[in-house]
Amino acid sequence: MNSKKEILTIILWPLLYTLGMGLSNYIVYRHYHIEYGGDGYINAMLPFLAALAAGTMICLFIQRERLTLPWKKRGRLPLFLVIFLPLVAMTIYYLLTNGSFTYAFIVPLAVTLLVGVAEETMFRRILFVRLLGLFQERGFKKTLLISAVCFSLLHAVNILGGSPAPQVLMQLAATFVAGLFYVLMFDYTRNIYLLIIMHSLWDYILFSGATKQIPVYTILMGILQAAEIVIMLVLLARKWRQCAAAERI
C-alpha cells in the first residue's frame, strides 16, 4: 500500500468518529431542539457519546497490533503538571462546594469522561501513533500537523448543533492549538491516561456549569489556556530542534 492510500486508511477512523459526532449534534438539535452547549445538551448527548467511546475502543482493539508506542524511555511530567494540578484543584473545590449525588450533577462527569476517553484515544493514541509509525520520527512535523487538523475539524460539526458560524470558526482555531498541545504533551509525557484525565477535567469545568457557579473560574481557565499556548510553543520549539538535528544525521 502506498503512503497516500495508507494515510487515507488511517484517517478513515477519525473521519467516521467526526461523522458520528456530527450526526449526534444534528439529532440533538433537530429532534430535541437543544443547541450545542445549551441547557440539556450534556444529558441529550450522553447515549451518543457512550456509543462513540465504545466504537473508539473497538477501533483500538482492531488496530492494536499496529499501535505499538514508539517510545522506549519514560516521559516527563513537570510541564504537564503546570496545567493538570490547577485543573484537579478547581474540580475538587467545585465538587466539594457544589457537588451532589443527583443525576443532573453526575451526568456531566460521565459525559466529559467519555469525551476524554474517546477523543484522546482516537486522535492521539490511534491517529497520532499510526501516522508516526508510517512517517517515523523524521516525519514528526507532518504527523503533528495532520493530527491537529483532524482534531480541529472534528469541532466543525458543531455547526450542525446550531452553533453560529463565527463561533465555530473560533472553535476551529482554538482546537487546532489544543490539537498541537495534546500531541506534543503526549510525546512529552508518553502517557495517554494522563491526557484523558486532563482533557476530561478541562471539559468538565467548561460544561458542568462550574464557571457560572464560581465566576473566577472563567478567569482561571483563561490563564490556563494562555499557559497551554506557552507550553505548546516551548514543546514545539524543542521538538523542532530535535527534528532538525535528526535530519542532519
N, C-alpha and C positions, 0 to 999 in steps of 0.2 A: 504493500500500500504506500503510495507516495505521500509526502508530507502534507500537501494541501488536503487530500482526502482524509488523512488521519486527523488533521486539525478539525475538519468539519464533523468527523465522527465524535471527537472529544467534546466539541461544543454542543452537540445534539442534546446531551443530557441537561445542561443548564438551560438550553432553549426550551425544552419540554417543561422544565420547572417554571420558567418565566411564563410560558403559555398557561400553565396551571394556575399561577398566581393571578394572571390577567383575567382568566375565566372566573376565578373566585371573586375578585373585586367586582367584575361585571354583574355576577349573580346577586351579590350582596347589595349593590347599588340599584339595580333594576328591579329585583324581586322584593327585597326587604326595604328599599328606599333609604338605605343608610350609606352616606358618602364616606370616602376614605378618611379615617381618623375621627369621624363623627361619633355621637353618642350611640352606643350599642354596636359599634364596628368590631371591637375586640370579641364580644360574645358571638357575633354572627360569623366571624372568621375562624372560630375555634375548630369546627369539624374539617374545614378545608385545609387549614394549616396542619392538622393532625395527619390528613391524607398525604399532603406534600412531604411532611417529615418522614412518614413511613415509606413513601416512594423513594426518597433520597437514600434511606438506609438500605433499601433493596438494591438501588444502583451501586452503592458502596460494596455490598456483598457480591454482586455480579462481577464487578471490576477489581475485586480485592487483589488478584494476582498481578495486576498492572499498577497497583498503587503503593508499591514499596516506597517508604520515605527515603529521600535521597541523602539524609544526613547520618553520620556515624557518631559525631560528638553531640553532647547535650547542649541545649540552647542556654540563653541568658534571661534574666528577669528584671534588672533594675529599671529600664525604660518602660517595660510593661507595667510595673507596679506604680509608676507615676500616674497612670490613668486608672488602673484597676483598684487600688486601695481607696481613693475617694469615692468611686462608684459603690464599693462594698459598704463604706461608712454611710453614704447617703441612703442606700437601700435599707440598711439595718435601722437607721434612725426613722425612716418613713414607716417601716413595718411596726416598730415599737410605738410610734405616736399615732398612727392611723390604721394599723392592722386589725383585722377581724376574721374569724373563721366563717365567712359568708361566701356564697357562690360568686357574687359580684366582685369580691376582693381577690378571690383565688384565681379566677379565670385569667386576669392579666398576667399573673405569674406563669400559668400554664402556657398561654399563648406566646409570650416572649421567650420562654424556654424552647418551645417548638421552633420559633423563628431562628433562634441562635443555633440550635442543633442543625436545622435544615440548611440554612444559608452558609454557615461555616463549613459544614460537611460538603455541600455541593460546590461551592465556589472556591474554597481553599483546599480542603482535603482531597476532593476529586479533580476538579478542573485544574487547579494550580499544579498539583503533583503530577497529573497526567501530562500536562504541557511541558513541565520541567523535565520529565522523563523523555519526552520527544526531542526537545531542543538542547537538553543538558545544561550545565552551569553557564556555558558560554552564551546561551540563549535566554538568560535570565531576564534581560530587558524586554524582550518580546513576550515572554511568559507573563511578566508583571503587567504589561500594557493590555494584553488580551483579557486576562482575568479581571482587571479593574474595569475595563469597558463592559464586559459581560455583566458584572455586578451592578454597574451603573444602569445599564439598560433594563435590568430587572425592575427597577423602580419607575420606568417609563409607563408601565401598565397601570400605575395609579390613576392615570387619566381616565381609565375605564371605570374607576371607582368614584368618578365625579370630581377629582382634583382639578383645579384650573390649570391651564397650560403654563402660565408663568411660574406657578408653584412647582409643577412637575419639572420644569427646566432647572429650577434651583435645586430640586432634589437630585437631578441627574448630576449636577456639578458636585454637590456635597457627597453623594455616594461614590462618585469616581475617586474623590480624595480618600473616602473611607475604604474603598476597594484597594487603593495603593497602601494605605496604612495597615489593613488587616493582612495583606500578603507579606509585606515587609516584617510585620510583627510575628507572623507565622514562621518566617525564615529566621527571625531573631530568637524566639522562644522555643521553636521546634516542638510545640505542644498545642494540638488543636483543641484540647479540652479547656485550656485556659482561655482561648479565644472564644469558645462557645459561651463560657460563663460571662466574660466581659461583654460580648455582644448582647446577651440576654439581659444583663443588668442595665446596659445603656438603653435598650428599647423599653425595659420595664419602667424606668424613671420617666421616659418621654410619653409612654402610652397609658400608664396607670393612673394618671391624674396627680402624680406627686408634685409636678411643677405648679399646679393650681392650688394644692393644699399648702405647699411650702414655697412661696414665690421666689425666695432667694435661690432655689434650685435652678431657676431659669438662668440666673447669672452664673452659677457654678457650672452648669452644663456648657455655657458659652466659653468659660475659661478652659474647661476640659477639651472642648472642641479645638480651641486655639492651641492648646498643648499637644493635641493629637497631630495637628498640622506640623508643628515644630518637630515633633518626634519623627514623623513621617519623612520630613526633609533631611533630618540627621541620618536616619537609616538609609534613605535613598542615596545620599552623598557617599556614605560609607560603602554601600553595595556597588555604586558606580565605580569607585576606586578599585574595588576588588575585581570587578568585571574587566576594567581597563588593564589591570595587572595580568589577569589570566589571558587576555587577548594578545599581550606582548610576548607570552611564552611560546 
